[in-house]
Amino acid sequence: MKCDAVVLAAGYSSRAGTNKMTLTIDNKAILERVIETLLAVCDKIIVVGGHNYNSIKLITDKYKNVKLIENTKYHLGMFSSVKCGVSEMTGDFFLIPGDYPLVKQTTYKALLDGKGEFIVPEYKGRRGHPVLIKKNLIESIKKEPLESNLKLFRDKCNTEFIQTDDEGILLDLDTMEDFEKIKEIIGRRNQN
């Protein structure tokens, strides 16, 4: 079973001090790593850009099943990008910030087996990304107030938590220290 995906890539990357989506490891941008893992389980990927839109476009233009849309209200926070991306969805979909490059393909597949309407992965008791959202929630997300957030919305849903062995669901890239840690993990994976 396949579904679609929304990748959030509109933020300022202020803590990283540079556009984190375009940082590269082994000649592959962080955002490319997210997209390429998703392509194995998704028919269509919507990337939501905002700040640094043009540099995100250079990445998304490489893929035929990936569409970049612009959130002109990205300055209002991540939930504005969630709502923007969800407006392009018609079926079940994954939602993931574009700075989670270590999520395993097996994690996406495990979420697809979930029965809830909002499915969240857990690793050692901690919840992470991506989430899988069923299509019956699309209209509710569109109507959710802009000042809300994904956690507040999730708590209103029939939520299922799925245990994984994937530490990548917790490892996003906020700072350059995070980038170094992710680079190190990818280096170890490449050696195995």
CYANA upper distance limits for C-alpha pairs under 8 A (distance plus 0.5 A):
  1 MET  CA     41 VAL  CA      8.19
  1 MET  CA    112 LEU  CA      7.79
  2 LYS  CA     41 VAL  CA      5.72
  2 LYS  CA     42 CYS  CA      5.74
  2 LYS  CA     43 ASP  CA      6.99
  2 LYS  CA    112 LEU  CA      8.41
  3 CYS  CA     41 VAL  CA      7.30
  3 CYS  CA     42 CYS  CA      5.45
  3 CYS  CA     43 ASP  CA      6.54
  3 CYS  CA     44 LYS  CA      7.98
  3 CYS  CA     91 GLY  CA      7.51
  3 CYS  CA     92 ASP  CA      6.30
  3 CYS  CA     93 PHE  CA      6.04
  3 CYS  CA     94 PHE  CA      7.98
  4 ASP  CA     42 CYS  CA      5.46
  4 ASP  CA     43 ASP  CA      6.12
  4 ASP  CA     44 LYS  CA      5.39
  4 ASP  CA     45 ILE  CA      6.24
  4 ASP  CA     46 ILE  CA      8.47
  4 ASP  CA     89 MET  CA      8.01
  4 ASP  CA     91 GLY  CA      7.61
  4 ASP  CA     92 ASP  CA      7.09
  4 ASP  CA     93 PHE  CA      5.11
  4 ASP  CA     94 PHE  CA      6.87
  5 ALA  CA     38 LEU  CA      8.06
  5 ALA  CA     42 CYS  CA      7.10
  5 ALA  CA     44 LYS  CA      6.99
  5 ALA  CA     45 ILE  CA      5.23
  5 ALA  CA     46 ILE  CA      6.62
  5 ALA  CA     93 PHE  CA      5.36
  5 ALA  CA     94 PHE  CA      4.95
  5 ALA  CA     95 LEU  CA      6.30
  5 ALA  CA     96 ILE  CA      8.30
  6 VAL  CA     45 ILE  CA      6.42
  6 VAL  CA     46 ILE  CA      5.33
  6 VAL  CA     47 VAL  CA      6.33
  6 VAL  CA     48 VAL  CA      7.75
  6 VAL  CA     82 VAL  CA      8.36
  6 VAL  CA     85 GLY  CA      6.24
  6 VAL  CA     86 VAL  CA      7.66
  6 VAL  CA     93 PHE  CA      7.55
  6 VAL  CA     94 PHE  CA      6.64
  6 VAL  CA     95 LEU  CA      5.36
  6 VAL  CA     96 ILE  CA      6.95
  7 VAL  CA     45 ILE  CA      7.76
  7 VAL  CA     46 ILE  CA      6.66
  7 VAL  CA     47 VAL  CA      5.14
  7 VAL  CA     48 VAL  CA      6.66
  7 VAL  CA     85 GLY  CA      8.30
  7 VAL  CA     95 LEU  CA      6.55
  7 VAL  CA     96 ILE  CA      5.61
  7 VAL  CA     97 PRO  CA      5.94
  7 VAL  CA     98 GLY  CA      5.97
  8 LEU  CA     47 VAL  CA      6.52
  8 LEU  CA     48 VAL  CA      5.60
  8 LEU  CA     49 GLY  CA      7.52
  8 LEU  CA     78 MET  CA      8.33
  8 LEU  CA     81 SER  CA      6.99
  8 LEU  CA     82 VAL  CA      7.64
  8 LEU  CA     85 GLY  CA      8.36
  8 LEU  CA     95 LEU  CA      8.24
  8 LEU  CA     96 ILE  CA      6.79
  8 LEU  CA     97 PRO  CA      4.96
  8 LEU  CA     98 GLY  CA      5.81
  9 ALA  CA     21 MET  CA      7.56
  9 ALA  CA     47 VAL  CA      7.08
  9 ALA  CA     48 VAL  CA      5.98
  9 ALA  CA     49 GLY  CA      5.54
  9 ALA  CA     50 GLY  CA      7.66
  9 ALA  CA     56 ILE  CA      8.15
  9 ALA  CA     97 PRO  CA      7.01
  9 ALA  CA     98 GLY  CA      5.79
  9 ALA  CA     99 ASP  CA      8.32
 10 ALA  CA     48 VAL  CA      6.40
 10 ALA  CA     49 GLY  CA      4.57
 10 ALA  CA     50 GLY  CA      4.51
 10 ALA  CA     51 HIS  CA      5.81
 10 ALA  CA     52 ASN  CA      7.91
 10 ALA  CA     53 TYR  CA      7.76
 10 ALA  CA     70 GLU  CA      8.48
 10 ALA  CA     71 ASN  CA      7.51
 10 ALA  CA     74 TYR  CA      6.56
 10 ALA  CA     78 MET  CA      8.43
 10 ALA  CA     81 SER  CA      7.48
 11 GLY  CA     49 GLY  CA      8.29
 11 GLY  CA     50 GLY  CA      7.12
 11 GLY  CA     51 HIS  CA      6.30
 11 GLY  CA     74 TYR  CA      7.10
 11 GLY  CA     75 HIS  CA      8.15
 11 GLY  CA     77 GLY  CA      8.20
 11 GLY  CA     78 MET  CA      7.80
 12 TYR  CA     19 ASN  CA      7.88
 12 TYR  CA     51 HIS  CA      6.29
 12 TYR  CA     52 ASN  CA      8.30
 13 SER  CA     17 GLY  CA      6.88
 13 SER  CA     18 THR  CA      6.70
 13 SER  CA     19 ASN  CA      6.11
 13 SER  CA     20 LYS  CA      6.52
 13 SER  CA    174 ASP  CA      7.56
 14 SER  CA     18 THR  CA      7.49
 15 ARG  CA    174 ASP  CA      6.37
 15 ARG  CA    175 THR  CA      5.86
 16 ALA  CA     20 LYS  CA      6.98
 16 ALA  CA    173 LEU  CA      8.35
 16 ALA  CA    174 ASP  CA      6.15
 16 ALA  CA    175 THR  CA      4.65
 16 ALA  CA    176 MET  CA      5.88
 17 GLY  CA    175 THR  CA      8.20
 17 GLY  CA    176 MET  CA      8.45
 19 ASN  CA     23 LEU  CA      7.48
 19 ASN  CA     52 ASN  CA      7.61
 20 LYS  CA     30 ILE  CA      7.71
 20 LYS  CA     99 ASP  CA      7.77
 20 LYS  CA    173 LEU  CA      7.68
 20 LYS  CA    174 ASP  CA      8.30
 21 MET  CA     29 ALA  CA      7.00
 21 MET  CA     30 ILE  CA      5.73
 21 MET  CA     31 LEU  CA      5.50
 21 MET  CA     56 ILE  CA      7.82
 21 MET  CA     98 GLY  CA      7.19
 21 MET  CA     99 ASP  CA      6.91
 22 THR  CA     29 ALA  CA      5.44
 22 THR  CA     30 ILE  CA      6.57
 22 THR  CA     31 LEU  CA      7.13
 22 THR  CA     55 SER  CA      7.87
 22 THR  CA     56 ILE  CA      7.85
 23 LEU  CA     29 ALA  CA      5.77
 23 LEU  CA     30 ILE  CA      6.38
 24 THR  CA     28 LYS  CA      5.47
 24 THR  CA     29 ALA  CA      4.58
 24 THR  CA     30 ILE  CA      6.51
 25 ILE  CA     29 ALA  CA      6.91
 25 ILE  CA     30 ILE  CA      7.81
 25 ILE  CA    183 LYS  CA      6.89
 28 LYS  CA     32 GLU  CA      6.72
 28 LYS  CA     33 ARG  CA      7.24
 29 ALA  CA     33 ARG  CA      6.95
 29 ALA  CA     59 ILE  CA      8.48
 30 ILE  CA     34 VAL  CA      7.15
 30 ILE  CA     98 GLY  CA      7.93
 30 ILE  CA     99 ASP  CA      6.90
 30 ILE  CA    100 TYR  CA      8.28
 30 ILE  CA    101 PRO  CA      6.28
 31 LEU  CA     35 ILE  CA      6.73
 31 LEU  CA     59 ILE  CA      8.11
 31 LEU  CA     98 GLY  CA      5.94
 31 LEU  CA     99 ASP  CA      7.08
 31 LEU  CA    101 PRO  CA      7.60
 32 GLU  CA     36 GLU  CA      6.45
 32 GLU  CA     59 ILE  CA      7.31
 32 GLU  CA     60 THR  CA      8.43
 33 ARG  CA     37 THR  CA      6.80
 33 ARG  CA    101 PRO  CA      5.89
 33 ARG  CA    102 LEU  CA      8.42
 34 VAL  CA     38 LEU  CA      6.82
 34 VAL  CA     98 GLY  CA      6.83
 34 VAL  CA     99 ASP  CA      8.06
 34 VAL  CA    100 TYR  CA      7.11
 34 VAL  CA    101 PRO  CA      5.48
 34 VAL  CA    102 LEU  CA      8.25
 34 VAL  CA    103 VAL  CA      8.25
 35 ILE  CA     39 LEU  CA      6.65
 35 ILE  CA     45 ILE  CA      8.20
 36 GLU  CA     40 ALA  CA      7.62
 37 THR  CA     41 VAL  CA      8.21
 37 THR  CA    103 VAL  CA      8.35
 37 THR  CA    104 LYS  CA      7.83
 37 THR  CA    105 GLN  CA      6.46
 38 LEU  CA     42 CYS  CA      6.24
 38 LEU  CA     45 ILE  CA      8.33
 38 LEU  CA    105 GLN  CA      7.85
 38 LEU  CA    108 TYR  CA      8.37
 39 LEU  CA     43 ASP  CA      7.46
 39 LEU  CA     44 LYS  CA      8.40
 39 LEU  CA     45 ILE  CA      8.25
 39 LEU  CA     65 ASN  CA      8.49
 40 ALA  CA    105 GLN  CA      7.94
 41 VAL  CA    105 GLN  CA      8.22
 41 VAL  CA    108 TYR  CA      7.71
 41 VAL  CA    109 LYS  CA      7.72
 43 ASP  CA     65 ASN  CA      7.28
 44 LYS  CA     65 ASN  CA      5.70
 44 LYS  CA     66 VAL  CA      6.60
 44 LYS  CA     67 LYS  CA      8.34
 45 ILE  CA     65 ASN  CA      6.75
 45 ILE  CA     66 VAL  CA      5.22
 45 ILE  CA     67 LYS  CA      6.80
 46 ILE  CA     66 VAL  CA      6.37
 46 ILE  CA     67 LYS  CA      5.47
 46 ILE  CA     68 LEU  CA      6.36
 46 ILE  CA     69 ILE  CA      7.51
 46 ILE  CA     85 GLY  CA      7.04
 46 ILE  CA     88 GLU  CA      7.96
 47 VAL  CA     60 THR  CA      8.21
 47 VAL  CA     66 VAL  CA      7.60
 47 VAL  CA     67 LYS  CA      6.64
 47 VAL  CA     68 LEU  CA      5.25
 47 VAL  CA     69 ILE  CA      6.76
 47 VAL  CA     85 GLY  CA      7.83
 48 VAL  CA     68 LEU  CA      6.44
 48 VAL  CA     69 ILE  CA      5.65
 48 VAL  CA     70 GLU  CA      6.30
 48 VAL  CA     71 ASN  CA      6.84
 48 VAL  CA     81 SER  CA      6.82
 48 VAL  CA     84 CYS  CA      7.74
 48 VAL  CA     85 GLY  CA      6.53
 49 GLY  CA     53 TYR  CA      5.71
 49 GLY  CA     56 ILE  CA      7.22
 49 GLY  CA     68 LEU  CA      7.13
 49 GLY  CA     69 ILE  CA      6.59
 49 GLY  CA     70 GLU  CA      5.44
 49 GLY  CA     71 ASN  CA      6.47
 50 GLY  CA     70 GLU  CA      6.03
 50 GLY  CA     71 ASN  CA      5.64
 50 GLY  CA     72 THR  CA      6.63
 50 GLY  CA     73 LYS  CA      8.21
 50 GLY  CA     74 TYR  CA      6.15
 51 HIS  CA     74 TYR  CA      7.71
 52 ASN  CA     56 ILE  CA      6.99
 53 TYR  CA     57 LYS  CA      6.68
 53 TYR  CA     70 GLU  CA      7.79
 54 ASN  CA     58 LEU  CA      6.99
 55 SER  CA     59 ILE  CA      7.45
 56 ILE  CA     60 THR  CA      6.85
 57 LYS  CA     61 ASP  CA      6.33
 57 LYS  CA     68 LEU  CA      7.22
 58 LEU  CA     62 LYS  CA      7.79
 60 THR  CA     66 VAL  CA      6.71
 60 THR  CA     67 LYS  CA      7.42
 60 THR  CA     68 LEU  CA      7.00
 61 ASP  CA     66 VAL  CA      8.13
 61 ASP  CA     67 LYS  CA      8.49
 69 ILE  CA     85 GLY  CA      8.19
 71 ASN  CA     80 SER  CA      7.98
 71 ASN  CA     81 SER  CA      6.57
 71 ASN  CA     84 CYS  CA      6.80
 73 LYS  CA     77 GLY  CA      8.42
 73 LYS  CA     80 SER  CA      7.09
 73 LYS  CA     81 SER  CA      8.34
 74 TYR  CA     78 MET  CA      7.43
 74 TYR  CA     80 SER  CA      6.69
 74 TYR  CA     81 SER  CA      6.74
 76 LEU  CA     80 SER  CA      6.74
 77 GLY  CA     81 SER  CA      7.75
 78 MET  CA     82 VAL  CA      6.89
 78 MET  CA    149 ASN  CA      8.28
 79 PHE  CA     83 LYS  CA      6.69
 79 PHE  CA    146 LEU  CA      6.98
 79 PHE  CA    147 GLU  CA      8.09
 79 PHE  CA    148 SER  CA      7.47
 79 PHE  CA    149 ASN  CA      5.95
 79 PHE  CA    150 LEU  CA      7.32
 80 SER  CA     84 CYS  CA      6.67
 80 SER  CA    146 LEU  CA      6.70
 81 SER  CA     85 GLY  CA      6.60
 82 VAL  CA     86 VAL  CA      6.55
 83 LYS  CA     87 SER  CA      6.73
 83 LYS  CA    141 ILE  CA      7.07
 83 LYS  CA    142 LYS  CA      6.27
 84 CYS  CA     88 GLU  CA      7.94
 85 GLY  CA     89 MET  CA      7.68
 86 VAL  CA    138 ILE  CA      7.00
 86 VAL  CA    141 ILE  CA      7.95
 86 VAL  CA    142 LYS  CA      7.69
 87 SER  CA    138 ILE  CA      8.20
 87 SER  CA    142 LYS  CA      7.42
 89 MET  CA     93 PHE  CA      7.79
 89 MET  CA    135 LYS  CA      8.34
 89 MET  CA    138 ILE  CA      7.83
 90 THR  CA    135 LYS  CA      6.91
 90 THR  CA    138 ILE  CA      8.11
 91 GLY  CA    134 LYS  CA      7.46
 91 GLY  CA    135 LYS  CA      5.17
 92 ASP  CA    132 LEU  CA      7.70
 92 ASP  CA    133 ILE  CA      6.26
 92 ASP  CA    134 LYS  CA      4.80
 92 ASP  CA    135 LYS  CA      5.00
 93 PHE  CA    132 LEU  CA      6.18
 93 PHE  CA    133 ILE  CA      5.94
 93 PHE  CA    134 LYS  CA      7.01
 93 PHE  CA    135 LYS  CA      7.76
 94 PHE  CA    130 PRO  CA      6.80
 94 PHE  CA    131 VAL  CA      6.09
 94 PHE  CA    132 LEU  CA      4.89
 94 PHE  CA    133 ILE  CA      6.70
 95 LEU  CA    129 HIS  CA      8.18
 95 LEU  CA    130 PRO  CA      6.06
 95 LEU  CA    131 VAL  CA      5.89
 95 LEU  CA    132 LEU  CA      6.83
 95 LEU  CA    133 ILE  CA      7.88
 96 ILE  CA    100 TYR  CA      7.92
 96 ILE  CA    129 HIS  CA      6.36
 96 ILE  CA    130 PRO  CA      5.09
 96 ILE  CA    131 VAL  CA      7.21
 97 PRO  CA    129 HIS  CA      8.15
 97 PRO  CA    130 PRO  CA      8.16
 99 ASP  CA    172 ASP  CA      5.74
 99 ASP  CA    173 LEU  CA      5.83
 99 ASP  CA    174 ASP  CA      8.37
100 TYR  CA    129 HIS  CA      8.13
100 TYR  CA    168 GLY  CA      7.51
100 TYR  CA    169 ILE  CA      7.57
100 TYR  CA    170 LEU  CA      8.42
100 TYR  CA    171 LEU  CA      6.63
100 TYR  CA    172 ASP  CA      5.15
100 TYR  CA    173 LEU  CA      7.31
101 PRO  CA    168 GLY  CA      7.97
101 PRO  CA    172 ASP  CA      7.92
102 LEU  CA    168 GLY  CA      5.04
102 LEU  CA    169 ILE  CA      7.80
102 LEU  CA    171 LEU  CA      7.56
102 LEU  CA    182 ILE  CA      8.07
102 LEU  CA    186 ILE  CA      8.28
103 VAL  CA    107 THR  CA      7.38
103 VAL  CA    166 ASP  CA      7.31
103 VAL  CA    167 GLU  CA      8.20
103 VAL  CA    168 GLY  CA      5.01
103 VAL  CA    169 ILE  CA      6.04
104 LYS  CA    108 TYR  CA      7.58
104 LYS  CA    166 ASP  CA      7.20
104 LYS  CA    168 GLY  CA      7.53
105 GLN  CA    109 LYS  CA      6.96
106 THR  CA    110 ALA  CA      6.57
107 THR  CA    111 LEU  CA      6.80
107 THR  CA    121 PRO  CA      8.16
107 THR  CA    164 THR  CA      7.21
107 THR  CA    166 ASP  CA      7.46
108 TYR  CA    112 LEU  CA      6.94
108 TYR  CA    130 PRO  CA      8.13
109 LYS  CA    113 ASP  CA      7.35
110 ALA  CA    114 GLY  CA      7.55
110 ALA  CA    162 ILE  CA      8.22
111 LEU  CA    119 ILE  CA      6.98
111 LEU  CA    120 VAL  CA      7.95
111 LEU  CA    121 PRO  CA      7.69
111 LEU  CA    131 VAL  CA      8.22
111 LEU  CA    132 LEU  CA      6.95
111 LEU  CA    162 ILE  CA      7.51
112 LEU  CA    132 LEU  CA      7.86
114 GLY  CA    119 ILE  CA      7.01
114 GLY  CA    160 GLU  CA      7.66
114 GLY  CA    162 ILE  CA      7.94
115 LYS  CA    119 ILE  CA      8.33
115 LYS  CA    160 GLU  CA      7.69
116 GLY  CA    158 ASN  CA      6.18
116 GLY  CA    159 THR  CA      5.94
116 GLY  CA    160 GLU  CA      5.50
117 GLU  CA    132 LEU  CA      8.39
117 GLU  CA    133 ILE  CA      6.43
117 GLU  CA    134 LYS  CA      5.47
117 GLU  CA    136 ASN  CA      8.15
117 GLU  CA    137 LEU  CA      7.92
117 GLU  CA    157 CYS  CA      7.37
117 GLU  CA    158 ASN  CA      6.03
117 GLU  CA    159 THR  CA      6.61
117 GLU  CA    160 GLU  CA      7.98
118 PHE  CA    131 VAL  CA      7.52
118 PHE  CA    132 LEU  CA      6.36
118 PHE  CA    133 ILE  CA      5.22
118 PHE  CA    134 LYS  CA      6.88
118 PHE  CA    154 ARG  CA      7.18
118 PHE  CA    157 CYS  CA      7.01
118 PHE  CA    158 ASN  CA      6.77
118 PHE  CA    159 THR  CA      5.19
118 PHE  CA    160 GLU  CA      6.77
119 ILE  CA    131 VAL  CA      6.06
119 ILE  CA    132 LEU  CA      5.49
119 ILE  CA    133 ILE  CA      6.94
119 ILE  CA    159 THR  CA      6.24
119 ILE  CA    160 GLU  CA      5.31
119 ILE  CA    161 PHE  CA      6.35
119 ILE  CA    162 ILE  CA      7.65
120 VAL  CA    127 ARG  CA      7.24
120 VAL  CA    128 GLY  CA      7.36
120 VAL  CA    129 HIS  CA      7.53
120 VAL  CA    130 PRO  CA      7.55
120 VAL  CA    131 VAL  CA      5.38
120 VAL  CA    132 LEU  CA      7.24
120 VAL  CA    159 THR  CA      7.93
120 VAL  CA    160 GLU  CA      6.74
120 VAL  CA    161 PHE  CA      5.33
120 VAL  CA    162 ILE  CA      6.63
121 PRO  CA    127 ARG  CA      6.36
121 PRO  CA    128 GLY  CA      6.33
121 PRO  CA    129 HIS  CA      7.12
121 PRO  CA    130 PRO  CA      7.66
121 PRO  CA    131 VAL  CA      7.41
121 PRO  CA    161 PHE  CA      6.18
121 PRO  CA    162 ILE  CA      5.30
121 PRO  CA    163 GLN  CA      6.42
121 PRO  CA    164 THR  CA      6.88
121 PRO  CA    169 ILE  CA      7.69
122 GLU  CA    126 ARG  CA      5.73
122 GLU  CA    127 ARG  CA      4.88
122 GLU  CA    128 GLY  CA      6.63
122 GLU  CA    161 PHE  CA      6.95
122 GLU  CA    162 ILE  CA      6.33
122 GLU  CA    163 GLN  CA      5.32
122 GLU  CA    164 THR  CA      6.32
122 GLU  CA    169 ILE  CA      8.12
123 TYR  CA    127 ARG  CA      7.01
123 TYR  CA    128 GLY  CA      8.16
123 TYR  CA    163 GLN  CA      6.56
123 TYR  CA    164 THR  CA      5.93
123 TYR  CA    165 ASP  CA      6.57
123 TYR  CA    166 ASP  CA      6.74
123 TYR  CA    167 GLU  CA      6.61
123 TYR  CA    169 ILE  CA      7.85
123 TYR  CA    170 LEU  CA      8.24
124 LYS  CA    163 GLN  CA      8.31
124 LYS  CA    165 ASP  CA      8.46
126 ARG  CA    170 LEU  CA      8.21
127 ARG  CA    169 ILE  CA      8.18
127 ARG  CA    170 LEU  CA      7.83
128 GLY  CA    169 ILE  CA      5.33
128 GLY  CA    170 LEU  CA      5.63
129 HIS  CA    169 ILE  CA      5.44
129 HIS  CA    170 LEU  CA      7.36
130 PRO  CA    169 ILE  CA      7.29
133 ILE  CA    137 LEU  CA      7.48
134 LYS  CA    138 ILE  CA      8.07
137 LEU  CA    141 ILE  CA      6.74
138 ILE  CA    142 LYS  CA      6.86
139 GLU  CA    143 LYS  CA      6.81
140 SER  CA    144 GLU  CA      6.59
141 ILE  CA    153 PHE  CA      8.06
144 GLU  CA    148 SER  CA      7.26
144 GLU  CA    153 PHE  CA      8.12
148 SER  CA    152 LEU  CA      6.91
148 SER  CA    153 PHE  CA      7.69
149 ASN  CA    153 PHE  CA      6.77
150 LEU  CA    154 ARG  CA      6.42
151 LYS  CA    155 ASP  CA      6.68
152 LEU  CA    156 LYS  CA      7.50
153 PHE  CA    157 CYS  CA      7.53
154 ARG  CA    158 ASN  CA      8.48
154 ARG  CA    159 THR  CA      7.24
155 ASP  CA    159 THR  CA      7.83
167 GLU  CA    171 LEU  CA      7.39
168 GLY  CA    172 ASP  CA      8.38
171 LEU  CA    178 ASP  CA      8.38
171 LEU  CA    182 ILE  CA      8.10
172 ASP  CA    178 ASP  CA      7.73
173 LEU  CA    178 ASP  CA      5.67
173 LEU  CA    179 PHE  CA      6.31
173 LEU  CA    182 ILE  CA      8.32
174 ASP  CA    178 ASP  CA      6.78
174 ASP  CA    179 PHE  CA      8.32
175 THR  CA    179 PHE  CA      7.02
176 MET  CA    180 GLU  CA      6.82
177 GLU  CA    181 LYS  CA      6.85
178 ASP  CA    182 ILE  CA      6.65
179 PHE  CA    183 LYS  CA      6.55
180 GLU  CA    184 GLU  CA      6.68
181 LYS  CA    185 ILE  CA      6.84
182 ILE  CA    186 ILE  CA      6.69
183 LYS  CA    187 GLY  CA      6.64
184 GLU  CA    188 ARG  CA      6.82
185 ILE  CA    189 ARG  CA      6.71
186 ILE  CA    190 ASN  CA      6.60
187 GLY  CA    191 GLN  CA      6.97
188 ARG  CA    192 ASN  CA      7.13
